[in-house]
Amino acid sequence: MALEFNKTSYLKIYTGEDVLFEDIPLYKAILREARSLGLAGGTVIKGIEGYASKVRGVGRAVSTFISGNANFPVIVELVDKKENLEKILPFLEKNATHALVVIGEADYLVTDFMRKSADEGYKDIKNGSSQPSYLRKQQEQQQ
């Protein structure tokens, strides 16, 4: 059987763990917003070291004896169709201070698990429905 690939888009936000949105870390606020918009998936990756041309966050680096600098870099990755990712851009434009936002396209491998899930009907974890919540929201908005 030949390998099957599909296209998707991704959004990466490079920031620091000490960058805040209101009273919570920016990366948590981004994931919360992505979930509320029904985006397909998101991951936060904490780096062990990094630098930027300007000091990010609140300009403080808390030093610890064991790990050194506690102001580690953070990357938030969101994956979905480009038109869905565009829904979060106004939030990022307004609130992603001290962050770099990158959008791009990628190919992904369609696995047997994905084929089987599509055949059996996708179950949304949030609502137990056979239709993902972001698709339901889109259909509701179109009606």
C-alpha positions in Angstrom: 0.0 0.0 0.0 1.3 3.4 -0.9 1.8 6.0 1.8 -0.9 8.6 2.0 -0.3 12.2 2.9 -2.6 15.1 3.5 -2.0 18.8 3.9 -2.5 20.8 7.1 -1.4 24.1 8.6 0.3 25.0 11.8 0.8 28.0 13.9 3.8 28.4 16.2 4.1 31.0 18.9 7.6 31.5 20.4 7.5 33.2 23.8 8.8 32.7 27.3 7.3 31.0 30.3 7.3 34.3 32.2 5.2 36.2 29.6 1.8 36.9 31.1 -1.7 37.5 29.8 -3.7 39.1 32.6 -2.8 36.8 35.5 -1.8 33.6 33.8 1.1 32.6 31.5 0.5 33.5 27.9 1.0 30.0 26.7 -2.0 28.8 28.9 -4.1 31.7 27.7 -3.3 30.7 24.0 -4.3 27.1 24.7 -7.5 28.2 26.4 -8.4 30.4 23.5 -7.6 27.7 21.0 -9.9 25.2 22.8 -12.7 27.7 23.0 -12.4 28.3 19.2 -12.5 24.5 18.6 -9.0 24.3 17.0 -8.0 20.7 16.3 -4.9 20.4 18.5 -2.3 22.3 20.5 1.0 21.5 22.3 3.3 23.5 24.5 7.0 22.7 24.4 9.3 24.1 27.0 12.8 24.8 25.9 15.9 24.3 28.0 17.7 27.4 26.6 17.2 30.2 24.0 17.7 33.8 23.2 16.1 36.6 21.3 17.2 40.0 20.0 15.3 41.7 22.9 14.5 40.7 26.4 11.1 39.1 26.6 8.5 38.9 29.3 8.7 41.1 32.3 12.5 41.4 31.9 13.3 39.2 34.9 15.2 36.0 35.0 14.9 34.2 38.2 18.1 32.2 38.8 17.9 28.9 40.6 20.7 26.8 42.0 19.7 23.6 40.2 18.6 24.8 36.7 20.0 28.3 36.4 17.7 30.7 34.5 14.0 30.0 35.2 12.8 32.2 32.3 12.8 29.3 29.8 11.6 29.7 26.2 8.2 28.2 25.3 6.8 27.2 21.9 3.0 26.8 21.5 2.1 24.8 18.4 -1.4 24.7 17.0 -2.4 22.5 14.1 -5.6 22.8 12.0 -6.8 24.0 8.7 -5.5 27.5 7.9 -9.0 29.1 7.9 -9.5 27.7 11.5 -6.1 28.9 12.7 -6.9 32.4 11.4 -9.6 32.6 14.0 -7.0 33.0 16.8 -4.9 35.6 15.0 -6.9 38.6 16.4 -6.3 37.3 19.9 -2.6 36.9 19.2 -2.2 40.2 17.5 -3.7 42.0 20.5 -2.2 39.9 23.3 1.0 38.1 22.2 3.4 40.8 23.3 6.9 39.5 23.6 6.1 36.7 21.1 6.9 35.6 17.6 3.9 34.1 15.6 4.7 31.9 12.6 2.2 30.2 10.3 3.1 27.5 7.8 1.9 24.5 5.9 3.0 20.9 6.3 2.2 17.4 5.0 1.1 14.7 7.5 1.1 11.0 7.1 -2.4 9.4 7.2 -2.0 6.5 9.6 -4.1 3.3 9.9 -5.4 4.7 13.2 -6.7 7.8 11.4 -8.4 5.7 8.8 -10.0 3.4 11.4 -11.2 6.4 13.4 -12.7 8.0 10.3 -14.5 4.7 9.5 -15.8 4.2 13.0 -16.8 7.8 13.5 -14.7 10.3 15.4 -15.7 10.7 19.1 -15.1 14.2 20.5 -13.7 13.8 24.0 -15.4 17.0 25.2 -19.0 16.1 24.3 -19.0 12.4 23.3 -20.5 13.3 19.9 -19.5 11.6 16.7 -18.8 15.1 15.3 -16.0 17.3 16.6 -17.1 20.4 18.4 -15.3 22.8 16.0 -17.3 21.3 13.1 -20.5 21.6 15.0 -19.7 25.3 15.7 -19.0 25.9 12.1 -22.3 24.3 11.0 -24.2 26.3 13.6 -22.7 29.6 12.4 -23.6 28.8 8.8 -27.3 28.2 9.7 
